């Protein structure tokens, strides 16, 4: 249907004020998008002309405002518009409702052009469009923020094929059209477009902003530009990437590069991937492009098949994005497998940097655990070991739940049968998953009570001496809720072990907290401790720690024969404190006083002799 044209003004088919307010408040992130929309319009118009006429040297030229000329102008050598198309520019908008704006047909060129013009009203009150289609007369469209527009056919005006958009920014928005800001925005949005973008300079010439999207190269060209790809990553991360990974999503024509972070990101950091569509920036901080587990990379990609939202500032979360995410995730997994085989030193560096984050993923993600676990490492009583070495050496793996438990037993565990420290974040969860990942592997949590029972009991002939020692020593430590047991274990130079279950350790932590807490929290912790103690007494399970004396140690045997109660008592107290220190446990006030008193008494006894 033909649209009648003339120079008289007529109203828009929309509530212009409502639509512009909606664009600025709910759809666009800010007025800076006007330039991206106009460049996108020019790029689409040039693509249409290319389809009609074949290849040509067509450009987008931008003229920022100057002190002498307050009018901003953007020209493109695209296909142009005729009078009917000019009249229909905003017909696709329909109404000022939010739903209609979000459902605008961005894939339709006229719809896209109209939305681009609407965005210009965020910085200007009047917009002029001059355009000519090949073989037709030039047309002038003039739109006002007052809500009216006119379309005029310029039969006597000779314009080149293409479109020119002109506007005079409002005073408070003039900065958006300055040379500095235009150059900054055009470079940010459009530096990778395949269409030349030229910005007028003060010398009467033009500066080109285009650069090759090296991050999207493939094959031989990618290898030749590796240094440039790395340099781009350095600019993106602020440090040289640990490595680069080529990304490809064939289903949507997505290509790009993932940069391995050379540092561990903060726990609160969110993914921030740059996404371009056909060379135009859509999102600089996209969080949906890669799987959630890919926290250790930042990616830059260009796509021909992913879909932008109405604002063109993010991606539509549809099936194509989901498929692309899986394809790109597969490339990251392949890198880990490949580097693990071809460059294990690089993988070791990668794991050492991102160990905690990788463990958090493996602990809760079956898919990742199946191929990533083997490269992680854990602390054992035989030193740090990779999971791969651990399961190769041990089919039955023992572990402790806490660091305190690990420290208590570390000194007596045989090197050939190590125990894993599960006290660090995620380590216990990972160890418990090993039977599901490695055939024939079983795991067992070390219980301190069962460990004590597993230690060798002294010979029957010495049982009477052992029993007497236990009774005498337990009487010395009764006020500390510590009982004494005697076993034989290696190494013989360890005189005693302090073994305490979780209830005792929690009580020690509460006591330590009370010493530094305010009066209010001190009272709360005291009541909690009293309540816990009452509960265990009711159940007949009053928690006690055990001082396990080593019968194979010469000091213990000598002490057992001592008839000097003063020496015996003081030595037992010192062994108790020493065992706590060896287990890296905090000393309370009573233990510190005990240490000072016992040392003082021993010094005094020595002086008296």
Secondary structure, 3 states (H helix, E strand, C coil): CCCCCEEEEEECCCCHHHHHHHHHHHHCCCCCHHHHHHHHHHHHHHHHHHHHHCCCCCEEEEECCCCCCCCEEEEECCCCCCHHHHHCCCCCCCCCCHHHHHCCCCCCHHHHHHHHHHHHCCCEEEEEEEEECCCCCEEEEEEECCCEEEEEEECCCCCCCEEEEEEEECHHHHHHHCHHHHHHHHHHHHCCCCCEEEEECCCCCEEECCCCCHHHCCHHHHHHCHHHHHHHHHHHHCCCCCCEEEEEEHHHCEEEEEEECCCCCCCCCCCCEEEEECCEEEEEEECCCCCCCCCCEEEEEEECCCCECCCCCCECCCHHHHHHHHHHHHHHHHHHHHHHHHCHHHHHHHHHHHHHHHHHHHHHCHHHHHHHHHHCEEEECCEEEEHHHHHHHCCEEEEECCHHHHHHHHHHCCHHHCEEECCCCCHHHHHHHHHHHCCCCEEEECCHHHHHHHCECCCHHHHHHHHHHHHHHHHHCHHHCEEEEEEECCCCCCCEEEECCHHHHHHHHHHHHHHHCCHHHHHHHHHHHHHHHHHHHHCCCCCCEEEEEECCCHHHHHHHHCCCHHHHHHHHHHHHHHHHHHCCCCCCHHHHHHHHHHHHHHHHHHHHC
